[in-house]
Amino acid sequence: MSAEVLLQARNLSVRFGGLLAVNDVSFDVRRGEVFTLIGPNGAGKTTVFNLISGIYQPTSGSIEYAGPQGRLTLTEQPAHQVAGLGVARTFQNIELFEHASVLHNLLIGRHIRRETGFWADVFFTPKVQAAEIRARQKAEEVIDLLQLQHYRDTLVAGLPYGVRKVVELARALCTEPQLLLLDEPSSGLNVEETDDMAFWIQDIRDELGITVLMVEHDMALVSRVSDRVLAMNQGQVLAMGQPQEVQTHPGVVEAYLGTIDDVSNLRRPAGSASGVRA
């Protein structure tokens, strides 16, 4: 594995009964980039995310990851240990503790960085106190980054959908990942919220140095933040490269629109309403 490659997927295939959901997919994700998977619904994008997260096991192929513990095979790791290896994830369907505050949801994200044992926690030793201070400092840094100060003590159940999306992103950042998996981060957001999300993704890469692997349908957002794009359809790779060349690839256009005559719809400028969604 090249030193600049953080994640390397090779010949991934997943079969569910008679359905081949992912078929011989290979790609590399380089350190410090935003790498985006695009494609119509059912293309296999989220299945690839589930393979990286350990939720699914591949029928064949492997995923190599150069994390803080050194190079290892992610597809050999149990799902509950993947986050501890420096891989964080958000979900298309928001997964938060609704009856806890924003701050408490973020502190839950710090759980994988726990440095103390049961009895130390019971007696609240100086080591536990110091760890609690560090956890709260990290949570406050993320709150400031994503401008969540106004919602710090608000219960998640009372928040608008767009803010919940940001809180889930914040909780993932509190785990201090090397690789951040974003599953349709703009889904359900309005134009202004999507614009904010684009800024935050760029800040996460540029200021925090976190590598981002994203599944996204909004082509304006994809064009704006992505360094490289991989297009999938029916479980297979259609094209890979720079956003513009992938979005205008004839096979990608046909997969989205069914005709090559509407290519202009895939080439809307980054500031347009939402781009093409599938």
ChimeraX attribute file (.defattr): number of C-alpha atoms within 10 A of each C-alpha:
attribute: neighborCount
match mode: 1-to-1
recipient: residues
	/A:1	12
	/A:2	10
	/A:3	8
	/A:4	12
	/A:5	15
	/A:6	21
	/A:7	26
	/A:8	19
	/A:9	22
	/A:10	16
	/A:11	15
	/A:12	22
	/A:13	23
	/A:14	23
	/A:15	14
	/A:16	9
	/A:17	7
	/A:18	6
	/A:19	9
	/A:20	16
	/A:21	20
	/A:22	27
	/A:23	20
	/A:24	16
	/A:25	19
	/A:26	17
	/A:27	16
	/A:28	17
	/A:29	21
	/A:30	20
	/A:31	20
	/A:32	20
	/A:33	21
	/A:34	25
	/A:35	27
	/A:36	27
	/A:37	26
	/A:38	30
	/A:39	27
	/A:40	19
	/A:41	15
	/A:42	14
	/A:43	21
	/A:44	25
	/A:45	27
	/A:46	18
	/A:47	20
	/A:48	24
	/A:49	21
	/A:50	16
	/A:51	21
	/A:52	27
	/A:53	23
	/A:54	20
	/A:55	16
	/A:56	16
	/A:57	23
	/A:58	21
	/A:59	14
	/A:60	14
	/A:61	17
	/A:62	21
	/A:63	21
	/A:64	20
	/A:65	25
	/A:66	22
	/A:67	18
	/A:68	12
	/A:69	10
	/A:70	8
	/A:71	13
	/A:72	16
	/A:73	15
	/A:74	25
	/A:75	22
	/A:76	12
	/A:77	15
	/A:78	13
	/A:79	18
	/A:80	11
	/A:81	14
	/A:82	17
	/A:83	22
	/A:84	18
	/A:85	20
	/A:86	19
	/A:87	22
	/A:88	24
	/A:89	24
	/A:90	23
	/A:91	16
	/A:92	16
	/A:93	10
	/A:94	15
	/A:95	11
	/A:96	18
	/A:97	15
	/A:98	14
	/A:99	13
	/A:100	16
	/A:101	19
	/A:102	30
	/A:103	24
	/A:104	20
	/A:105	23
	/A:106	29
	/A:107	20
	/A:108	20
	/A:109	22
	/A:110	22
	/A:111	13
	/A:112	16
	/A:113	15
	/A:114	11
	/A:115	10
	/A:116	13
	/A:117	9
	/A:118	8
	/A:119	9
	/A:120	13
	/A:121	13
	/A:122	9
	/A:123	9
	/A:124	14
	/A:125	13
	/A:126	11
	/A:127	13
	/A:128	18
	/A:129	13
	/A:130	11
	/A:131	16
	/A:132	17
	/A:133	12
	/A:134	13
	/A:135	22
	/A:136	17
	/A:137	13
	/A:138	19
	/A:139	27
	/A:140	19
	/A:141	15
	/A:142	21
	/A:143	23
	/A:144	11
	/A:145	15
	/A:146	19
	/A:147	12
	/A:148	18
	/A:149	15
	/A:150	8
	/A:151	17
	/A:152	19
	/A:153	13
	/A:154	16
	/A:155	17
	/A:156	23
	/A:157	15
	/A:158	12
	/A:159	16
	/A:160	9
	/A:161	14
	/A:162	17
	/A:163	16
	/A:164	19
	/A:165	25
	/A:166	22
	/A:167	27
	/A:168	23
	/A:169	26
	/A:170	24
	/A:171	26
	/A:172	24
	/A:173	26
	/A:174	27
	/A:175	26
	/A:176	21
	/A:177	23
	/A:178	22
	/A:179	28
	/A:180	26
	/A:181	25
	/A:182	22
	/A:183	23
	/A:184	19
	/A:185	26
	/A:186	24
	/A:187	16
	/A:188	13
	/A:189	17
	/A:190	12
	/A:191	14
	/A:192	10
	/A:193	15
	/A:194	21
	/A:195	19
	/A:196	14
	/A:197	22
	/A:198	20
	/A:199	14
	/A:200	18
	/A:201	22
	/A:202	19
	/A:203	15
	/A:204	20
	/A:205	19
	/A:206	13
	/A:207	11
	/A:208	14
	/A:209	16
	/A:210	22
	/A:211	25
	/A:212	29
	/A:213	24
	/A:214	26
	/A:215	25
	/A:216	23
	/A:217	24
	/A:218	22
	/A:219	24
	/A:220	24
	/A:221	24
	/A:222	26
	/A:223	22
	/A:224	16
	/A:225	21
	/A:226	21
	/A:227	17
	/A:228	22
	/A:229	25
	/A:230	22
	/A:231	24
	/A:232	25
	/A:233	23
	/A:234	18
	/A:235	23
	/A:236	21
	/A:237	21
	/A:238	19
	/A:239	19
	/A:240	19
	/A:241	14
	/A:242	15
	/A:243	22
	/A:244	15
	/A:245	14
	/A:246	20
	/A:247	27
	/A:248	17
	/A:249	16
	/A:250	15
	/A:251	18
	/A:252	26
	/A:253	21
	/A:254	15
	/A:255	19
	/A:256	21
	/A:257	16
	/A:258	11
	/A:259	13
	/A:260	16
	/A:261	10
	/A:262	13
	/A:263	18
	/A:264	10
	/A:265	15
	/A:266	21
	/A:267	16
	/A:268	16
	/A:269	15
	/A:270	17
	/A:271	12
	/A:272	11
	/A:273	15
	/A:274	20
	/A:275	20
	/A:276	16
	/A:277	15
	/A:278	14
